[in-house]
Amino acid sequence: MKKIVKFGGSSLASSEQFKKVGTIIRSDQSRRYVVPSAPGKRFANDTKITDMLYRCYEQAVNGKDFETALSAIAKRYQEIIDGLSLKLSLKKEFDAIRDNFKKKAGRDYAASRGEYLNGIVLAAYLDFSFVDSADVIRFHEDGTFDPVLTNQLLKDRLSAVEYAVVPGFYGATKDGKIVTFSRGGSDVTGSLVALAIEADLYENWTDVSGFLIADPRIVSNPKCIETITYKELRELSYMGASVLHEDAIFPVRKAGIPINIKNTNAPEDPGTLIVEGTCKKPKYTITGIAGTDGFVSINIEKAMMNSEIGFCRKVLQVFEDYNISIEHTPSGIDTMTIFVHKDEFEEHEQQVISGIHKAVNPDHIELEPDLALIAIVGRGMRATRGTAGRIFSALAHAHINVKMIDQGSSELNIIVGVRHDDFENAIKALYDIFVLTQI
Ligand code: ASP
């Protein structure tokens, strides 16, 4: 059994957190490859090391004195080193960082040092080998990621080391220029290492006990999702639920490696298992509820629209011309509705309306702002009768008017559109009916 374990920033924010991580890793010998993030927030108003590095680098490139900012970063690491009673000095590393900042080595280089230094500290604490991601995670010259070479480099390198720390978030081009993934990218590194070593499991340790069925800012104390498929996760994260970096899914999914989201502060909790497929019956009919606010609908009416060949294409072309992405297009016989993101649409609103008039000469166009979309996702829906009925009766009981309905052909999700003012109540009503009353 081989496991790869990735620890997020809050799991490694202080020496106390490092100790928890050490206990978790040492308690299971199959936890052989460790991917750390940079130290994150220790308390609500704290600053992540990554953000401190971005700021410090900005001062450096603007010709300002950045010594105070750099010392604050060094202090954070020194506190961890002292708290762990390690005999380790990062002086050489910080001298190199100072020089490279003066030489304007790049924002990505700056940010990557958070994971790089944390990797060095963690490897020393665990007595694992340190593998610099600049040597094994490869980017093309244009900054795009090279999955093929990365997989080869990781395989070659890690086959020779039994226990290693590989810092998350960054890699390098063949000439050694450091490139990072987007924010939260250590999840991606974890996934790449899991793929390369053909891991049995990718454990992703964070500060929550897995994915929650609904947003805790809306529903109080929502339950955790025990098992979720990659497809369900994609639906939920598209709608705004996020714990894991999107790009972390593809490499492991392809290889059939499950991901277990675990809580460093409650390691005995089972967390959420993300799998390609499962026969396990889900506990509730629905797996999760997620939603996003900030949509506008454009309702277009024209008599005999249904017989006008090319009508939809001409309308959609107008949106494409202004680079506006379309979320949903529910339609009736003589009506077509387009859901778009308000912030993308607003800027070109009048041009789009006149473009539609020119393209299809409609009888009437109406805009409806302040809409929200809610996705009710669950593989259990396929085998359960009456899910849609329960959704709509729950919303009706909560006096919520449904503006739009869309059931994906996979029967994995139902999306409903509601007014912004009804958004939170709709989510609460759905959680109540599917989870609290357990129908
Ligand atoms: N430290 C980076 C960030 O704050 C990457 C990560 O934590 O995954 O985004």
Boltz pocket constraint, residues with backbone or C-beta under 6 A from the ligand:
constraints:
  - pocket:
      binder: B
      contacts: [[A, 8], [A, 9], [A, 37], [A, 38], [A, 48], [A, 50], [A, 51], [A, 111], [A, 114], [A, 168], [A, 169], [A, 182], [A, 183], [A, 184], [A, 185], [A, 186], [A, 187]]
      max_distance: 6.0
